[in-house]
Amino acid sequence: MKKSRVPTTRFGRLARLGLTAGELVMGGVAESVRRLGKAKPADAYNVLLTATNAKKLAERLAGMRGAAMKMGQILSMESADFLPREFSDALAILRDSADTMPLSQVKRVLGREYGKGWQSLFIDFNYEPIAAASIGQVHRVFTEDGRDLALKIQYPGVAKSINSDVDNMAMLMRLINLLPVEIDISSIVKEAKRQLHQEADYIVEAHYLRDYRKLVEDEPRFVVPGVHEDLTTKRILAMDYVDGVPLESLGKEGVAQELKDGVGALLQRLMFRELFEFRTMQSDPNFANYLYQPETDRIVLLDFGSTVSFEEKFTHRYAQIARAMIDGNNLEVRRLAEQMGYINPGNSDEYVGKILNLIRLASEPVIQGGIYDFGKSDVFARGRDAGLEMIFEDMSEYRVPPPETMFLHRKLVGCFMLCSRLGARVDVQKLISPFLPAS
């Protein structure tokens, strides 16, 4: 893991993004020069949206951490519908890890949260982090009373800079044409800020972690770490240390297809329970948030900072639209899409048709029936082509999805991507049907 000091002031973080914007613009100039004289200029995408620029952006956001990196992670997962594949693929580095703090910053946070003499709480403290994400990094420790724990330590300054980070990232994405200026994203920005403020409060995450552990206690193949209250603060979360291998490693050649399929089915079923039964969802399906324990054939679920709760009315409509799509009831699909805010009054019939096509594409595993092969699916490519056409040809009608769907969409996309990485084959319709109204 690369070590770098976390920029802690708003001005310092703004300056970092400003320098990043300059680098991306210069990269775009170089790309424009490279394209000169070509018989068919590659003008389908903005010259700024190259793999080289995406790598630069990912590296800079990994160094900033905080809300800026979190928005980059979200973009990397949801950009398949409207960005060049090489750009979204290069951003994928943000889903793996962030830079880590130097030792001086780690000790400063520990001293601020635990007070003078905090070292006496531990008989062993591994200062080399075992994981690093957008909001904090994780260290394995052994306490004075013999507990084997994982401490998630929040990066200094990220909580105070959430609002400015989100605003500045939105400005940066407009500058490099990731977000066309015509699109109003104010409601999405507001929701992102609200959710990220929640994510930066580890007392809240500890609450969700305890509750979620109870929700899945009837699922013996899931492991959720326990919380240790005495060492948990607003900026440090103390949990059981739980070992495992990266879940996505099951996607390698040589792993039994039966195991891949079983894990994929388990993840899909859990997602449906979250949405329709629990109405509580861990909405950050980062690959790093899942581990696999080969000895016990269990899946470890990590990181509950981005947990969301849904109203029954909200989840009931999703159940209704899933049933309507399975039944091929197009009129009902359109009616529900209007109620949910995907279609707005005054939209042309042509635009409505494109929206309904995107909904069907996103729901393909549910609609198809029978075994769906995630590893061979090209739904992302088809969705990207359809999304690009809709955004650039129907700009006057395009609206961002309702803000309350933002984190649900992230979970749906992330769970699909994880099953795709595993190469899982799953009868998704069979799994969702028990949660849906009768035909």
Salt bridges, closest charged atoms under 4 A:
GLU23 OE2 - ARG60 NH2 2.79
GLU31 OE2 - ARG34 NH2 2.59
GLU31 OE2 - ARG35 NE 2.89
GLU59 OE1 - ARG60 NH1 3.44
ASP89 OD2 - ARG85 NE 3.50
GLU113 OE2 - ARG112 NE 3.23
GLU128 OE1 - LYS3 NZ 3.83
ASP145 OD1 - ARG147 NE 3.08
ASP148 OD2 - ARG140 NH2 2.71
ASP165 OD2 - ARG13 NH2 2.63
ASP167 OD1 - LYS193 NZ 2.85
GLU191 OE2 - ARG194 NH2 2.77
GLU199 OE2 - LYS70 NZ 2.76
GLU205 OE2 - LYS152 NZ 2.93
ASP211 OD2 - HIS207 NE2 3.07
ASP218 OD2 - ARG273 NH2 3.18
GLU219 OE2 - ARG269 NH1 2.32
GLU219 OE2 - ARG273 NH1 2.91
GLU229 OE2 - ARG210 NH1 2.68
ASP230 OD2 - ARG147 NH2 2.81
ASP240 OD1 - HIS228 NE2 2.62
GLU248 OE1 - ARG421 NH1 2.34
ASP261 OD2 - ARG425 NE 3.64
GLU274 OE1 - LYS411 NZ 2.60
GLU277 OE2 - ARG273 NH2 2.82
ASP284 OD2 - LYS70 NZ 2.93
ASP284 OD1 - ARG410 NH1 3.87
ASP297 OD1 - ARG221 NH2 3.10
ASP303 OD1 - LYS152 NZ 3.51
ASP327 OD1 - ARG323 NH1 3.57
GLU332 OE2 - ARG335 NH2 2.72
GLU338 OE2 - ARG334 NE 3.40
ASP349 OD1 - ARG334 NH2 3.81
GLU350 OE2 - LYS354 NZ 3.83
GLU364 OE2 - ARG382 NH2 2.83
ASP378 OD1 - ARG382 NE 2.82
GLU389 OE2 - LYS354 NZ 3.52
GLU393 OE1 - LYS354 NZ 3.97
ASP394 OD2 - LYS354 NZ 2.78
